[in-house]
Amino acid sequence: TKHLVVSPHQTRKHFIKLIDNEIENAKKKKPASIFIKLNSVSSEDMAHKLYEASKAGVKIRCIFRGLSVVVPGVEGFSENIEAISIVDKFLEHSRVFIFENDGNPLYYISSSDWMTRYLDNRVEVSCPIYDKKIQKELSDMLEIQWADNVKARIIDAAQRNQHRPTPAKNKVRAQVKIYEMLKALEH
């Protein structure tokens, strides 16, 4: 229980502390980035903390399945935030957080989205992932999703909701690629 981060008492404070750490690293010109995958972000203070990190130079990549109050790509405000949404055949509810932490990445999985009801009104659990093999699997999965050019839609300030351009070759449909990756791990 020393390692679990539990809502409603710890989650918001814990992730704000991790974002603040990335902000400090960016200000000191150390490696600083955040890669998150959530269903939704509706907590305005978490969104504002991401904006603060963006303004400090933290590179932030977000994969959202559903709604998000985060507006990426606004010059002078959120230009260091990129976001996509992937909705495909299979329902996904994974929540993964990677904080670069000056070259010593911190990995978390969670039952909690960054929504007020999850952060303040429900019992939800986040836990760190220490196993290097599992960290790599999580990182590989997020990179595959980030590369999706079949189902991914770009979340931008104009809210155009456009699909990423799909090249004739090298199509990446994340759900299929991750299924293939996991199937290969079985053997």
BELFEN-V198981 format. One record per residue. N is the residue number from 1. RES is the residue in one letter. PHI is phi in degrees with one decimal (NA if undefined). OMEGA is omega in radians with two decimals (* if undefined). Layout:
n,res,phi,omega
N,RES,PHI,OMEGA
N,RES,PHI,OMEGA
//
This chain:
n,res,phi,omega
1,T,NA,3.11
2,K,-67.6,-3.05
3,H,-101.2,-3.10
4,L,-76.3,3.06
5,V,-114.4,-2.96
6,V,-117.1,2.98
7,S,-84.8,0.15
8,P,-91.4,-2.98
9,H,-91.7,-2.96
10,Q,-121.0,-2.91
11,T,-58.2,-3.10
12,R,-57.8,-3.12
13,K,-61.1,-3.08
14,H,-64.2,-3.11
15,F,-71.6,3.02
16,I,-63.3,3.11
17,K,-62.5,3.11
18,L,-66.5,3.08
19,I,-65.9,3.10
20,D,-59.2,3.10
21,N,-62.4,3.10
22,E,-66.1,3.10
23,I,-61.2,3.12
24,E,-61.8,3.11
25,N,-62.9,3.13
26,A,-62.8,3.13
27,K,-63.8,3.12
28,K,-91.4,3.14
29,K,62.8,3.05
30,K,-94.3,3.09
31,P,-56.3,-3.10
32,A,-148.8,3.07
33,S,-156.2,3.10
34,I,-136.0,3.07
35,F,-129.6,-3.11
36,I,-126.4,3.01
37,K,-129.2,-3.12
38,L,-139.4,2.95
39,N,-74.2,-3.02
40,S,-149.0,2.98
41,V,-130.9,3.07
42,S,-124.7,3.10
43,S,-76.0,-3.09
44,E,-64.3,-3.13
45,D,-70.1,3.07
46,M,-70.1,3.08
47,A,-62.0,3.14
48,H,-65.1,3.10
49,K,-67.5,3.06
50,L,-65.2,3.08
51,Y,-62.5,3.11
52,E,-59.8,3.12
53,A,-64.8,3.12
54,S,-59.4,3.14
55,K,-63.4,3.12
56,A,-81.0,3.12
57,G,103.7,3.10
58,V,-73.7,3.08
59,K,-82.2,-3.04
60,I,-126.4,3.02
61,R,-116.1,-3.10
62,C,-129.2,2.99
63,I,-118.2,-3.14
64,F,-116.1,3.07
65,R,-85.7,-3.05
66,G,-119.0,-3.02
67,L,-77.9,3.08
68,S,-151.8,3.04
69,V,-88.9,3.12
70,V,-74.6,3.11
71,V,-109.0,-3.10
72,P,-82.8,2.94
73,G,76.4,3.10
74,V,-91.3,-3.07
75,E,-57.7,3.13
76,G,78.0,-3.06
77,F,-135.3,-3.09
78,S,-137.6,-3.08
79,E,-66.4,3.11
80,N,-93.5,3.10
81,I,-108.8,3.00
82,E,-118.2,-3.12
83,A,-145.7,3.02
84,I,-133.9,3.04
85,S,-126.4,3.08
86,I,-125.7,3.00
87,V,-125.6,-3.06
88,D,-135.2,-3.04
89,K,-60.7,-3.05
90,F,-98.3,3.13
91,L,-69.5,3.13
92,E,-122.1,3.08
93,H,-133.0,-3.13
94,S,-71.0,3.06
95,R,-128.8,-3.06
96,V,-132.0,-3.14
97,F,-132.2,3.05
98,I,-127.4,3.09
99,F,-112.6,-3.01
100,E,-61.8,3.01
101,N,53.0,3.08
102,D,54.4,3.07
103,G,87.9,3.09
104,N,-122.8,-2.94
105,P,-57.0,3.06
106,L,-109.4,-3.11
107,Y,-113.8,3.07
108,Y,-137.5,2.88
109,I,-119.0,-3.01
110,S,-154.8,2.95
111,S,-94.0,-2.96
112,S,-108.2,2.90
113,D,-84.2,3.08
114,W,-91.6,3.09
115,M,-121.5,-3.09
116,T,-54.0,-3.11
117,R,-64.1,3.11
118,Y,-76.3,-3.06
119,L,-77.5,-2.98
120,D,-118.4,-2.97
121,N,-124.4,-3.11
122,R,-135.7,3.00
123,V,-88.7,3.11
124,E,-134.6,-3.08
125,V,-130.2,2.95
126,S,-116.6,3.10
127,C,-141.2,3.09
128,P,-74.8,3.06
129,I,-112.6,-3.10
130,Y,-99.0,-3.08
131,D,-67.1,-3.07
132,K,-62.0,3.14
133,K,-65.3,3.13
134,I,-69.1,3.07
135,Q,-58.2,3.14
136,K,-63.7,3.10
137,E,-59.8,3.12
138,L,-62.7,3.12
139,S,-61.7,3.12
140,D,-60.2,3.14
141,M,-63.6,3.13
142,L,-65.4,3.12
143,E,-65.2,3.07
144,I,-62.5,3.13
145,Q,-63.5,3.14
146,W,-63.1,-3.12
147,A,-83.3,-3.10
148,D,-53.3,3.09
149,N,-130.5,3.08
150,V,-112.0,-3.09
151,K,-107.8,-3.07
152,A,-70.7,3.02
153,R,-115.3,-3.13
154,I,-82.7,3.02
155,I,-95.1,-3.12
156,D,-132.8,-3.08
157,A,-62.2,-3.12
158,A,-82.1,-3.13
159,Q,53.3,3.13
160,R,-74.7,3.09
161,N,58.5,-3.10
162,Q,-84.6,2.99
163,H,-65.5,2.98
164,R,-63.9,3.07
165,P,-58.7,-3.13
166,T,-105.0,3.12
167,P,-70.7,3.11
168,A,-61.9,3.09
169,K,-108.4,3.08
170,N,58.5,3.03
171,K,-71.1,3.11
172,V,-123.6,3.01
173,R,-105.3,-2.94
174,A,-54.1,-3.09
175,Q,-61.5,3.12
176,V,-69.2,-3.13
177,K,-63.1,3.14
178,I,-68.7,3.06
179,Y,-58.5,3.12
180,E,-63.3,3.13
181,M,-63.0,-3.12
182,L,-67.0,3.10
183,K,-63.8,3.12
184,A,-66.4,3.12
185,L,-67.9,3.12
186,E,-64.1,-3.01
187,H,-97.9,*
//
